[in-house]
Amino acid sequence: MNIQKSYREHSSGTLYLVPTPIGNLGDMTYRAVDTLKEVDVIASEDTRNTRKLLNHFDITTPQISFHEHNTQERIPQLVDRLLAGESIAQVSDAGMPSISDPGHELVVASIESGIPVVPLPGANAGLTALIASGLSPQPFTFIGFLKRKKKDQVAQWELLKNKTETLIFYESPHRLRDMIKNLESVLGSERQVVICRELTKRYEEFIRGNAAEVLEWLQETEVKGEICVMVAGNSHPIEEATTIFPSDMKEHVQLLIDEEEISSKEAIKKVAKIRQIKKQEVYQLFHEL
């Protein structure tokens, strides 16, 4: 069990999770600026990108790179610095750290070391797009990026097709058309879709319609910029049939023998598969005296 009182005195430093603007620098909060000025070091996903932000707000705090390719190397270094009393702000290139960006593993390591982790509120592309989408804002499920290969992505859509809540995704412009094609093939042409492009920036744009309409628009349009996709939940989900079987395993085997007129060997194999246990376990129980 772990109980954190964020603002009491600690022997260690504090890890601050600082959101950065997703496009419009005016969305940077006063608290975020002050925190970045006050910490000992900023762990940045891309130090060159963050330098532009720091220069804009006259922040001179030194940076250290912290991205998906050096996570395992950096985490022990950052935890040691925190334990030594330094405070660190972690930032991603845009939006909230850990949301489709580096950060989660550092948070876990800090918690395990007894270091306080303090989040700051701020810009988040998924929620910002959701409230203007016109789709139901709650409940929702944030998925992030889908898998890239068509086979894997279609399998993901199959798992999501009966979800009743609004679904939120991030996607790159050059994969967007294929994403909507795969969506339509599984969820159907009438499923409502909203694409938000270049959120908070000058060319911010919302494309709202059903899957077929949105796909037709994509066939005729070259899409650029940061993309957030929202998909309406299924208003008429198909309930998957649940198999009810006897709690007693011997009875279950005998039931299959009687109803399906199969051998005990075949029945034992089926019961093991249904209950997701080893065949030997079912065999021993069925043949015990």
CORFENPE-V115296 format. One record per residue. RES is the residue in one letter. PHI is phi as a letter, one per 40 degrees, with the letter a starting at -180 (999 if undefined). OMEGA is omega in degrees with one decimal (none if undefined). BURIAL is + if it has 24 or more other ideal C-beta (glycine too) atoms within 12 Angstrom, else -. Layout:
<<RES,PHI,OMEGA,BURIAL> <RES,PHI,OMEGA,BURIAL>>
//
This chain:
<<M,999,-177.3,-> <N,b,176.9,-> <I,b,-177.9,-> <Q,b,170.1,-> <K,b,-165.8,-> <S,d,-168.6,-> <Y,b,170.4,-> <R,c,179.1,-> <E,c,179.6,-> <H,b,176.9,-> <S,c,179.3,-> <S,c,169.6,+> <G,c,-179.0,+> <T,b,172.6,+> <L,c,177.7,+> <Y,b,176.7,+> <L,b,-169.5,+> <V,b,176.4,+> <P,c,178.3,+> <T,b,-177.4,+> <P,d,178.2,+> <I,c,178.5,+> <G,i,-176.7,+> <N,c,-178.0,-> <L,c,177.6,-> <G,c,179.8,-> <D,c,174.8,+> <M,c,-177.6,+> <T,c,175.9,-> <Y,d,-178.4,-> <R,c,179.7,-> <A,c,178.6,+> <V,c,-179.4,+> <D,c,-179.5,-> <T,c,-179.8,+> <L,c,177.4,+> <K,c,-170.7,-> <E,c,-177.7,-> <V,c,-179.8,+> <D,c,-178.4,+> <V,a,177.6,+> <I,b,175.8,+> <A,c,-170.5,+> <S,b,176.1,+> <E,c,176.9,+> <D,a,-174.5,+> <T,c,179.9,-> <R,c,178.8,-> <N,c,-179.1,-> <T,c,178.9,+> <R,d,178.1,-> <K,c,178.7,-> <L,c,-178.5,+> <L,c,179.6,+> <N,c,-178.6,-> <H,c,-177.3,-> <F,b,177.4,+> <D,f,178.6,-> <I,b,-175.4,+> <T,b,-179.5,-> <T,d,179.3,+> <P,c,179.9,-> <Q,b,168.7,+> <I,b,-177.2,+> <S,c,176.7,+> <F,a,-176.1,+> <H,b,-172.2,+> <E,c,-176.6,-> <H,c,178.9,-> <N,b,-176.4,-> <T,d,-175.2,+> <Q,c,178.2,-> <E,c,-173.0,-> <R,c,-173.0,+> <I,d,178.2,+> <P,d,179.3,-> <Q,c,-178.2,-> <L,c,178.3,+> <V,c,177.9,+> <D,c,179.6,-> <R,c,177.2,+> <L,c,179.3,+> <L,c,179.1,+> <A,c,175.8,-> <G,h,177.9,-> <E,c,173.8,+> <S,b,-174.9,+> <I,b,171.9,+> <A,b,177.4,+> <Q,b,-179.6,+> <V,b,171.0,+> <S,b,-178.8,+> <D,c,-179.5,+> <A,a,176.9,+> <G,g,-174.7,+> <M,c,170.6,+> <P,d,177.6,+> <S,g,-179.9,+> <I,c,-174.0,+> <S,g,179.4,+> <D,b,178.8,+> <P,c,174.8,+> <G,i,-172.5,+> <H,d,-176.9,+> <E,c,176.3,+> <L,c,177.0,+> <V,c,-179.5,+> <V,c,-179.6,-> <A,c,179.3,+> <S,c,178.8,+> <I,c,179.9,-> <E,c,-179.9,-> <S,c,178.3,+> <G,g,-179.3,-> <I,c,178.7,+> <P,c,178.4,+> <V,b,-174.2,+> <V,b,178.3,+> <P,c,172.6,+> <L,b,176.3,+> <P,c,179.1,-> <G,i,-171.9,+> <A,c,174.5,+> <N,a,-173.7,+> <A,c,-175.6,+> <G,d,-178.1,+> <L,c,179.3,+> <T,c,178.2,+> <A,c,-176.3,+> <L,d,-173.3,+> <I,c,176.7,-> <A,b,-173.8,-> <S,c,-172.8,+> <G,g,175.5,-> <L,c,-179.0,+> <S,d,-176.4,+> <P,c,177.7,-> <Q,a,-5.0,-> <P,c,175.0,-> <F,a,174.2,+> <T,b,176.8,-> <F,c,-179.9,+> <I,c,-175.1,+> <G,g,-178.6,-> <F,c,173.2,+> <L,c,175.8,+> <K,c,-171.0,-> <R,c,-176.4,-> <K,c,-176.4,-> <K,d,-178.7,-> <K,d,-178.9,-> <D,c,-178.5,-> <Q,c,177.5,+> <V,c,177.6,+> <A,c,176.9,-> <Q,c,178.4,+> <W,c,177.6,+> <E,c,179.2,-> <L,c,-175.3,-> <L,c,-168.5,+> <K,c,-180.0,+> <N,c,176.6,-> <K,c,-177.1,+> <T,c,-178.1,-> <E,c,175.2,+> <T,c,-178.4,+> <L,b,-177.6,+> <I,b,-178.1,+> <F,b,165.5,+> <Y,b,178.3,+> <E,a,177.1,+> <S,c,-176.7,-> <P,d,-175.0,-> <H,c,176.2,-> <R,b,-173.1,+> <L,c,-178.0,+> <R,c,179.0,+> <D,c,177.9,+> <M,d,-178.1,+> <I,c,174.2,+> <K,d,-179.7,+> <N,c,177.0,+> <L,d,-177.3,+> <E,c,-177.2,+> <S,c,-177.4,-> <V,b,-175.2,+> <L,c,178.8,+> <G,g,-174.4,-> <S,c,-176.1,-> <E,c,-178.9,-> <R,c,-177.5,+> <Q,c,-177.1,+> <V,b,174.1,+> <V,b,174.8,+> <I,b,174.6,+> <C,b,-176.9,+> <R,b,175.0,+> <E,f,-178.0,+> <L,d,179.4,+> <T,g,-178.8,+> <K,c,-175.1,-> <R,d,-175.8,-> <Y,b,177.4,-> <E,d,-174.2,-> <E,a,174.4,+> <F,b,176.3,+> <I,b,-174.9,+> <R,b,178.0,+> <G,i,175.5,+> <N,c,-174.1,-> <A,d,-179.0,+> <A,c,-179.8,-> <E,c,-179.5,-> <V,c,178.9,+> <L,c,177.6,+> <E,c,177.2,-> <W,c,-179.8,+> <L,c,179.5,+> <Q,c,-175.1,-> <E,b,-171.8,-> <T,b,172.7,-> <E,c,-175.0,-> <V,c,177.3,+> <K,b,173.2,-> <G,g,179.9,+> <E,c,-173.6,+> <I,b,170.1,+> <C,b,-178.3,+> <V,b,176.1,+> <M,b,-176.2,+> <V,b,180.0,+> <A,c,176.5,+> <G,c,179.2,+> <N,c,-178.2,+> <S,c,178.4,-> <H,b,-177.2,-> <P,c,176.7,-> <I,c,179.8,-> <E,c,178.7,-> <E,c,-178.9,-> <A,c,177.8,-> <T,b,-179.5,-> <T,c,177.6,-> <I,b,-179.5,-> <F,b,-178.4,-> <P,d,178.4,-> <S,c,178.9,-> <D,c,-174.4,-> <M,c,179.2,+> <K,c,178.0,+> <E,c,-179.8,-> <H,c,178.6,+> <V,c,-177.6,+> <Q,c,178.4,-> <L,c,179.1,+> <L,c,178.1,+> <I,c,-176.4,-> <D,c,-173.0,-> <E,c,-176.4,-> <E,b,179.5,-> <E,f,178.2,-> <I,b,-179.5,-> <S,c,178.1,-> <S,c,179.5,+> <K,c,179.9,-> <E,c,179.8,-> <A,c,178.9,+> <I,c,179.5,+> <K,c,179.7,+> <K,c,-179.9,+> <V,c,179.2,+> <A,c,-179.8,+> <K,c,-179.9,-> <I,c,-177.2,-> <R,c,178.5,-> <Q,f,175.9,-> <I,b,-178.5,-> <K,c,-178.8,-> <K,c,-178.8,+> <Q,c,179.7,-> <E,c,179.5,-> <V,c,-179.7,+> <Y,d,-178.3,-> <Q,c,179.9,-> <L,c,-177.8,-> <F,c,-175.5,+> <H,c,179.1,-> <E,c,-178.2,-> <L,c,none,->>
//
